[in-house]
Amino acid sequence: MELVRDNIINEAFRAIAMVFALVLGSCGEPTTTGVLPSPMSGQGLPVVISSIEDSFEPKEPVKFQNGFNESGLPMVTMQFGQADRATLGEFSGRHIGEPVAIRVCGETLDAAVFQEAVTGGSLVLRSYEAWGRIAEFLASGCP
């Protein structure tokens, strides 16, 4: 019974999220992992990732893409520019297992814990709140 309820809730959120993406005009083609907005173009968004000891502020704006994972849950992919990938890898490697704050447009978007060094240049956030805020920033820019 709980599984049925969870599936219904998941499908309802997924439908609401797809409508939300359509209203914002950032919706792309349906895929097996949900509806993925078209990739961001233009300037991207400013990001700062902070630990208790130090912070990482990319030299280039970070590109974002909202989507859904294979379970239909929201996810936000952050793509860092080539110039920032090595520094991101070093920063994340120094802070494995520690909480970090991820700020976008000056607003704390998420708290995360690095499980390993990020060497590929992209991070994935999995939260409803991050998905919604990034959708707002992508639609209207930073406040």
C-alpha positions in Angstrom: 0.0 0.0 0.0 2.9 2.4 0.9 4.6 1.6 -2.5 1.4 2.5 -4.4 1.0 5.7 -2.4 4.6 6.6 -3.1 4.3 5.9 -6.8 1.2 8.1 -7.0 2.9 10.9 -5.2 5.9 10.6 -7.4 3.8 10.6 -10.6 1.8 13.6 -9.4 5.0 15.6 -8.6 6.5 14.6 -12.0 3.3 15.9 -13.8 3.4 19.2 -11.8 7.1 19.6 -12.5 6.6 19.1 -16.3 3.8 21.7 -16.3 6.1 24.0 -14.3 8.8 23.6 -16.9 6.4 24.1 -19.8 5.1 27.3 -18.2 8.7 28.6 -17.8 9.3 27.8 -21.5 12.4 25.7 -20.8 11.1 22.3 -21.7 12.8 20.1 -24.2 12.1 16.7 -25.6 10.6 13.8 -23.6 13.2 11.1 -22.8 13.3 7.9 -20.8 14.5 10.0 -17.8 11.6 12.5 -17.9 11.4 15.8 -19.7 14.7 17.5 -19.9 14.9 21.3 -20.6 17.0 22.4 -23.5 20.6 23.1 -22.5 21.3 26.6 -21.2 23.0 29.0 -23.5 24.3 32.5 -22.8 26.0 33.6 -19.6 25.1 30.8 -17.2 24.8 31.6 -13.5 27.2 32.7 -10.8 28.1 30.0 -8.3 30.1 29.9 -5.0 30.8 26.6 -3.2 31.9 27.2 0.4 33.2 25.0 3.2 34.0 26.0 6.7 37.6 26.7 5.7 37.5 28.1 2.2 35.5 28.6 -0.9 35.6 27.9 -4.6 34.2 30.6 -7.0 34.4 29.6 -10.7 36.0 32.0 -13.1 33.3 31.2 -15.7 29.6 31.2 -15.1 28.2 27.7 -14.5 25.7 26.2 -17.0 22.6 24.5 -15.5 20.1 22.0 -16.7 17.1 20.8 -14.9 15.8 17.3 -15.5 14.6 14.1 -13.9 16.5 10.9 -13.0 15.3 7.4 -14.0 13.0 7.3 -11.0 11.3 10.5 -12.0 12.8 12.6 -9.2 14.1 16.1 -10.0 17.8 16.7 -10.5 19.9 19.7 -11.4 23.1 19.3 -13.4 25.8 21.9 -13.0 28.4 22.0 -15.8 31.6 23.9 -15.0 33.8 25.4 -17.7 37.1 23.9 -18.8 39.0 26.6 -16.9 37.4 25.7 -13.6 37.5 21.9 -13.7 40.9 21.3 -12.2 40.2 23.8 -9.4 36.8 22.2 -8.7 38.5 18.8 -8.5 41.1 20.1 -6.0 38.5 21.8 -3.9 36.1 18.8 -3.8 39.1 16.5 -3.1 40.1 18.6 -0.1 36.5 18.5 1.3 35.4 14.9 0.9 33.0 14.0 3.6 32.5 17.6 4.7 29.4 19.7 4.3 29.6 22.5 1.7 27.1 25.2 0.8 26.3 25.7 -2.8 25.2 29.3 -3.6 23.7 30.4 -6.9 23.0 34.0 -7.6 24.0 34.8 -4.0 21.3 32.5 -2.6 22.2 29.2 -0.7 20.7 26.6 -3.0 21.7 23.4 -1.3 24.0 21.8 1.3 26.0 18.9 0.0 28.7 16.5 1.0 31.3 15.4 -1.6 31.6 11.7 -1.7 34.6 11.9 -4.0 36.6 14.5 -5.9 34.7 15.9 -8.8 37.0 15.5 -11.8 34.6 15.5 -14.7 33.5 19.1 -14.4 29.8 18.5 -13.4 27.8 18.2 -10.2 24.3 16.8 -9.9 22.0 18.0 -7.2 18.9 16.0 -6.3 16.4 18.1 -4.5 13.0 19.6 -5.2 14.0 22.9 -3.8 17.1 23.2 -6.0 15.1 22.2 -9.1 12.5 24.9 -8.4 15.0 27.7 -7.6 17.2 26.9 -10.7 14.0 26.9 -12.9 13.2 30.4 -11.6 16.8 31.6 -12.1 16.9 30.2 -15.6 13.6 31.8 -16.5 14.2 35.2 -15.1 17.9 35.5 -14.2 19.4 36.3 -10.8 17.5 38.6 -8.5 
